[in-house]
Amino acid sequence: MVGKQKKGILAAVICILLAAGCFAWYQHELAVEAEKSSTLTLSGNVDVREVAVAFRASDRIAEILVDEGDSVREGQVLARLDDRELQLSLNKARAQAKAQQSYVDKLHNGTRSEEIQQAQANYQAAQAAARNASGIYARYRNLYDNIEGISAQQLDNALHDMQAKAAAAEAAEHALDKAVNGSRPEDIAAGEAELQAAQEELSRQEYVLSQYELRAPADGVIRSRLLQPGDMAAPSAPVFKLSLLNRKWVRAYVPETDLGKLYEGQAAYIKIDSQEKMLSGQIGYISATAEFTPKNVQTEELRTALVYEVRIYVDDADNVLRLGMPATVKINI
């Protein structure tokens, strides 16, 4: 009798445990179903923006400093062109600008006392030569008119010499006036304009020289190296393809039946196979155009097969995402 009671109690305990286990399993299944019903799971791939990086100038590539897979920072020098010819032209432009600067300084500073004294001496010498030539011509004229002691050719030579010496004296007088009075405002303005033109040309050549270094436009990773040292570079011939790091997203596709549950700015979580930690992000773009099936499908069955592109922008501070990497997106709906 006691044995039967023990067996009955044991059977009752087993039944209770089985019932409790069934109830727990049922509750778990309800929780899983509830989670599934409140979470939309999408599969996609990581995408990044790319930039084709090319030289502005056309010349032969002298050296390339990075290779495929290298991480680069904004402003980092990636490659250089052969700039020997440009350096020679730049040196000439510097010399011309320096010479013009000296000339303008001279215009502003005026004439030195030694130069004024020299101009006075030249003027006095020119005046003396003009007076002497005038006296010779007067004597020759008297001889020719009264006694015909000289030929007409000799008289013409004396006249021409007198005129030349008079013109030289006038020029010396003008030079003396210029030395005493200094440069005219018009001359100074013209000299300064020529100096500005020389400096602008120098700045232009310095800028062109700076373009002989190819620099990274932003932080990124060198995805492709398209040219080699010795190749001719041109603005239309990219040297690298650079994957940018400042903006990453997961490209996924959502069925038409779930499209109404999503909106731009909605929070999302991204999981990749290589790490347990989920990354946070948000929906930044929802395509307005269906893909994979024609837009003019009207049947109930095929309308539910339409899918739309969705981009989920990701906060990837640790830079773990790579182009094309598969990713799972979870969105609370």
C-alpha positions in Angstrom: 0.0 0.0 0.0 2.8 2.3 0.9 4.6 1.5 -2.4 1.5 2.4 -4.4 1.3 5.7 -2.6 4.9 6.5 -3.4 4.4 5.6 -7.0 1.3 7.8 -7.2 3.2 10.8 -5.6 6.1 10.3 -8.1 3.8 10.1 -11.0 2.1 13.3 -9.8 5.5 15.1 -9.5 6.5 14.0 -13.0 3.2 15.2 -14.4 3.7 18.6 -12.6 7.2 18.9 -14.0 6.1 18.0 -17.5 3.3 20.6 -17.3 5.7 23.2 -16.0 8.2 22.4 -18.8 5.5 22.6 -21.4 4.3 25.9 -20.0 7.8 27.4 -20.0 8.4 26.2 -23.6 5.1 27.8 -24.6 6.0 31.1 -22.9 9.4 31.0 -24.6 7.8 30.4 -28.0 5.4 33.3 -27.3 8.3 35.6 -26.4 10.2 34.6 -29.6 7.1 35.1 -31.7 6.5 38.5 -30.1 10.1 39.5 -30.7 9.9 38.4 -34.3 6.7 40.3 -34.8 8.2 43.5 -33.3 11.6 43.3 -35.1 12.2 43.4 -38.9 15.4 41.6 -39.9 17.1 42.4 -43.2 20.2 41.1 -44.9 22.5 43.4 -46.9 26.1 44.4 -47.7 28.3 47.2 -46.5 28.8 50.0 -49.1 31.1 53.1 -49.0 31.6 56.1 -51.3 34.6 56.1 -53.6 36.6 58.9 -55.1 38.7 58.8 -58.3 41.9 60.7 -57.3 43.8 62.3 -60.3 46.5 65.0 -60.8 45.3 68.5 -61.9 48.5 68.8 -64.0 49.8 66.7 -66.9 53.3 65.4 -66.5 55.3 62.2 -65.9 54.8 60.5 -62.5 58.0 60.6 -60.5 57.0 58.6 -57.4 54.0 56.9 -55.8 54.0 56.8 -52.0 51.1 54.5 -51.2 49.8 51.1 -52.3 46.5 49.2 -52.4 45.0 48.6 -49.0 46.9 51.5 -47.3 44.9 53.7 -45.0 45.5 57.4 -45.7 44.6 60.7 -43.9 43.1 63.8 -45.4 45.9 65.9 -47.0 48.5 63.1 -47.1 50.7 63.1 -50.1 50.0 60.1 -52.3 52.2 60.7 -55.4 54.4 63.3 -57.1 55.0 64.4 -60.6 58.4 65.3 -62.2 58.7 69.0 -61.4 62.2 69.9 -62.7 61.1 72.0 -65.6 58.5 73.8 -63.5 61.2 74.5 -60.8 63.4 76.3 -63.5 60.4 78.4 -64.6 59.6 79.2 -61.0 63.1 80.4 -60.3 63.0 82.7 -63.3 59.6 84.2 -62.1 61.1 84.8 -58.6 64.1 86.6 -60.2 61.8 88.8 -62.3 59.6 89.7 -59.4 62.7 90.6 -57.3 64.2 92.8 -60.1 60.9 94.6 -60.5 60.6 95.1 -56.7 64.0 96.8 -56.7 63.0 99.1 -59.6 59.8 100.1 -57.8 61.8 100.8 -54.6 64.1 103.0 -56.6 61.2 105.0 -58.0 59.9 105.5 -54.4 63.2 106.4 -52.9 64.1 109.0 -55.6 67.5 109.9 -57.1 70.6 109.8 -54.9 72.8 113.0 -54.6 75.6 111.4 -56.5 73.3 110.8 -59.5 72.1 114.4 -59.4 75.7 115.6 -59.5 76.4 113.3 -62.4 73.3 114.6 -64.2 74.5 118.2 -63.7 77.9 117.4 -65.0 76.5 115.7 -68.1 74.2 118.7 -68.7 77.1 121.2 -68.4 79.2 119.1 -70.8 76.3 118.9 -73.3 75.8 122.7 -73.1 79.5 123.3 -73.8 79.5 121.0 -76.7 76.3 122.6 -78.1 77.9 126.1 -77.8 81.1 125.0 -79.5 79.2 123.4 -82.3 77.1 126.5 -82.8 80.3 128.7 -83.0 81.8 126.4 -85.6 78.7 126.5 -87.7 78.6 130.3 -87.5 82.3 130.6 -88.7 81.6 128.0 -91.5 78.6 130.0 -92.6 80.6 133.2 -92.7 83.3 131.6 -94.8 80.8 130.0 -97.2 78.8 133.2 -97.7 81.7 135.8 -98.0 84.8 134.1 -99.4 83.6 130.6 -100.4 86.4 129.1 -98.5 84.5 125.9 -97.7 82.2 123.6 -99.6 78.5 123.2 -99.2 79.0 119.7 -97.8 81.3 121.0 -95.0 78.6 123.6 -94.1 75.9 120.9 -93.9 78.1 118.8 -91.7 78.6 121.7 -89.3 74.9 122.4 -89.3 74.0 118.8 -88.5 76.6 118.6 -85.7 75.2 121.8 -84.2 71.7 120.4 -84.2 72.8 117.1 -82.7 74.7 118.8 -79.9 71.7 121.0 -79.2 69.5 118.0 -78.9 71.9 116.2 -76.6 72.0 119.3 -74.4 68.2 119.3 -74.2 68.1 115.6 -73.3 70.7 116.2 -70.6 68.6 119.0 -69.2 65.6 116.7 -69.1 67.6 114.1 -67.3 68.8 116.6 -64.8 65.2 117.8 -64.2 64.1 114.2 -63.7 66.9 113.5 -61.2 66.1 116.6 -59.2 62.3 116.2 -59.2 62.2 112.4 -58.8 59.9 109.9 -60.6 56.5 111.0 -61.8 53.4 109.4 -60.2 52.5 107.8 -63.5 55.9 106.1 -63.7 55.5 104.8 -60.1 52.0 103.5 -60.9 53.2 101.7 -64.0 56.1 100.2 -62.1 53.8 99.0 -59.3 51.4 97.5 -61.8 54.3 95.6 -63.5 55.4 94.4 -60.0 51.9 93.1 -59.2 51.8 91.3 -62.5 55.2 89.6 -61.7 54.0 88.6 -58.2 50.8 87.2 -59.5 52.7 85.1 -62.1 54.9 83.9 -59.3 51.9 82.9 -57.2 50.3 81.1 -60.1 53.5 79.1 -60.7 53.8 78.2 -57.0 50.2 77.0 -57.1 50.8 74.9 -60.2 53.8 73.4 -58.4 51.7 72.5 -55.4 49.4 70.6 -57.7 52.4 68.4 -58.6 51.7 66.6 -55.3 48.7 64.4 -55.2 47.0 64.6 -51.8 44.2 62.6 -50.3 40.9 64.6 -50.4 39.6 62.8 -47.2 40.4 59.9 -44.8 40.1 56.6 -46.6 41.6 53.4 -47.9 43.4 53.0 -51.2 41.2 50.5 -53.1 42.9 50.6 -56.5 46.2 51.8 -57.8 45.8 52.5 -61.5 49.1 54.2 -62.7 52.8 53.5 -62.0 55.9 55.8 -61.8 56.9 56.7 -65.3 53.3 56.9 -66.6 52.0 60.2 -67.9 49.4 61.7 -65.6 46.4 63.7 -66.8 43.3 65.2 -65.1 41.2 62.6 -67.0 43.4 59.6 -65.8 42.9 58.7 -62.1 45.9 57.4 -60.2 43.9 55.9 -57.3 40.4 54.9 -56.3 39.9 55.9 -52.7 37.2 54.4 -50.5 36.1 57.1 -48.0 35.7 56.3 -44.3 33.5 59.2 -43.2 30.2 57.7 -44.5 29.3 54.0 -44.5 26.0 52.3 -45.0 24.4 48.9 -45.4 22.5 48.4 -48.6 19.5 46.1 -48.0 16.1 45.4 -49.6 12.7 45.4 -47.9 9.6 43.6 -49.2 6.7 45.8 -50.2 4.6 44.4 -47.4 7.0 45.8 -44.8 7.8 49.1 -46.5 5.1 51.0 -44.6 6.8 50.1 -41.3 10.0 52.0 -42.1 10.8 55.7 -42.3 13.9 57.9 -42.7 15.7 58.5 -39.3 14.4 55.2 -37.8 16.9 53.6 -35.5 18.5 50.3 -36.6 21.2 47.9 -35.4 23.8 46.1 -37.6 25.4 42.8 -36.9 28.4 41.4 -38.8 29.8 37.9 -38.5 33.3 39.0 -37.3 32.2 40.5 -34.0 29.5 40.1 -31.4 28.9 43.8 -30.7 26.1 45.3 -32.7 26.6 48.7 -34.4 24.0 51.4 -34.2 22.7 53.3 -37.2 19.6 54.8 -38.8 17.7 54.6 -42.0 18.9 57.4 -44.2 17.3 56.5 -47.6 14.3 54.5 -48.8 14.0 54.1 -52.5 10.8 55.3 -54.2 11.1 52.8 -57.0 10.5 49.0 -56.8 13.1 46.6 -58.1 13.3 43.1 -59.5 9.7 43.2 -60.8 8.0 45.6 -63.2 6.4 48.7 -61.7 3.1 48.1 -63.5 2.3 44.7 -62.0 -1.2 44.8 -60.6 -2.0 41.3 -59.3 -2.2 40.7 -55.6 0.3 37.9 -55.7 3.1 39.8 -57.5 2.6 43.1 -55.7 3.8 41.4 -52.5 7.0 40.4 -54.3 8.1 43.9 -54.9 11.3 45.0 -52.9 12.7 48.5 -52.3 16.3 49.5 -51.6 17.0 50.8 -48.1 20.3 52.4 -46.9 21.1 52.1 -43.2 23.8 54.6 -42.3 26.2 53.2 -39.7 28.2 54.8 -36.9 31.5 52.9 -37.4 33.9 54.6 -35.0 36.2 51.6 -34.8 36.4 51.2 -38.6 35.4 47.5 -38.7 33.2 47.6 -41.7 34.7 46.8 -45.1 33.2 47.3 -48.6 31.0 44.4 -49.6 30.9 42.8 -46.1 27.6 40.9 -45.4 25.6 42.4 -42.6 22.3 41.7 -40.8 20.1 44.7 -39.9 17.5 44.6 -37.2 14.9 47.3 -37.0 12.4 47.7 -34.1 8.9 48.2 -35.6 
